Amino acid sequence: MRKILIFVATYFILAIFLIGCSTTTVESISATAWSDNSDSIAFIEQNYENHNSIFSSGPTSDNIKYRLGVINRDGTSKKYISDFYSGSKTGFSRFVDSIELFYRSDGGYFVMKIGNSGRVSRNGVSITDDVDIFIIDTEGNENYLVSKKPDNYCEFNIGLFPVIRSIPSPNGNTLATIQDTINCNLSITFVNSGDSFSLIENQVIDGIEIIGLFWVDDSHLLINSCLQIPCNDNWNLIKIGENPRVIDDELFLSLCLDAVVVGSDINSIGEQIIWSDPDTSPEIRSNVIYSGRDLNWSFNSDERKLDDPNNCVSIGEI
């Protein structure tokens, strides 16, 4: 009788353990980007394991990975360009906006940013990751790599992760990479995509964080850099071969930005990609009205639309 009770108790405990502990695989679309002609869409598919346990307060995730793909705008001809890349060790990449994608179809390459870096503390242990930005051609070959190491960022960085972004010019000929440095400013590196991503020049501006970033045209880059907490607008006009220039809010709000692309998922005629489930087709939302958030700033900027304000000022005139 005692052996039977022990067996029943053991079976009961095992059943509770099996019911209370489970692992599921989660797939989602974490980033999208239009091709230059808006006929196709590049996407990053995210895959990770979700663990549920009666012994933890909530689900935990690991084995986070990403792969790059392309699909027609109508949802046909879906194909994967790359194998899976390993993602963050911390698991924070699912909650922090650290994944980024650009598709320069005329230039024949993708810009894919994955991974996190910075100081993440768990149970008194500091966990750090690298940030990797891969430049991948349409055959899946890696042509260029930008890496951010955990020991190469400003110690006074205001965010959870250090700054690093790479953004191609509209024609794809120039790639600008902006990142914080150990000297607590922002370094801008320009490379030529048509010449094996060879260095064009470096520039430096004040700032410890990026709160706005987009190309106005193939020659002019705008960066809203945060100087301190709380952040105020600090728009920098950057042009290769010239010294950076800070422009005031009044001038920024009067710039001509009609048809300027400020985010990879919204094209020049205001079509936005809405897509999260890889088993479905992307939704195309038309006539998107831009707001301050859509223009990539987060704090104190006045909202404005991209269509030209009255008597707008051309970027080439300032």
C-alpha positions, 0 to 999 in steps of 0.5 A: 500500500505504501509503494502504491501511495508513493507511486501515485504521489510521484505521478501526481507531482510529475503531472503537475510539473509537465502541465505547469511547464511548457515551451512554445515557439513564437514567430512574428514580423519584427521589422519591414521596409519598402523596396525603392519602387514599393513593389516588394517588401523586405522583412525580418522574421523573429523566432524565439522559444517561450517558456512557461513554468509554475516556478517563475512569475512569468514566461521567459524567452531564449534562443532568439533569432532572426532571418531576412526575407522579401515578399511582393506587396500583394503577399505573393512570392515570399522568399528568405534571403538569409539563414537565421542570425542569433539575437540578444542574449538578454531577451530585451530585443522583443520589447525594445525598439532595437531591430531595424531594416532598410531595403535599397533594391536599386542598390542591391542591398539590405541594412539589417540591425539586430541584437542589443548591447549595454548594461543589463543587470539580472540578479546582480550579474551584468549581461552585455551583447553586441549590436550587429548591423549587417549589409546583405546583398540580394543573394544573401551575401554579407558585404559589410558589417558594423559592430558595436561592442559593449565596452565602446559606449558613453558611460552616461548614456541615457538609454538601456542600450548604447546608440548605433544606427546605420541609415542609407541615403535615398539612392543607396550610394551612401551609408551613414552610421551614427553611434555614441563614443566613449567620449560621450559624443556622436560619431558619424561615419559615411561610406560609399556603397558603390566602392565596397563600402569604403570610407568617405569621411567621419564627423562628430556632433554633440549628443549622447542619444539620437531622437530623430534621424532621416535623409532629406535627400541624397546629400543632406542628413538630419539628426536630432541629438539629445544633449541631456535629460530632459531632451530638447530638440537639437536638429543637426544638418549634416552634409559630407564635406561641410561642418555640421550645423545646428538648425533652430526649431523654426527653420526645421518646421519650415523645411520642405519635406514633401515626399521625404521618406522618414521611416522604412515602412512608409513610402513617399506617397504615404503607404504604410506596411502593417504586418506582424503575423508571418502566416498572413499577408502584409496589410498596406495602409494608405494616406498615412498622416505623419505626426511628430512620432512618425518623424522619429522624434519623441520629446518636445518637437512640434508636430508637422506634416511632411507635405510642404508648409506655406513658403517652405524652405528648400534644404539646399538653400540653408 
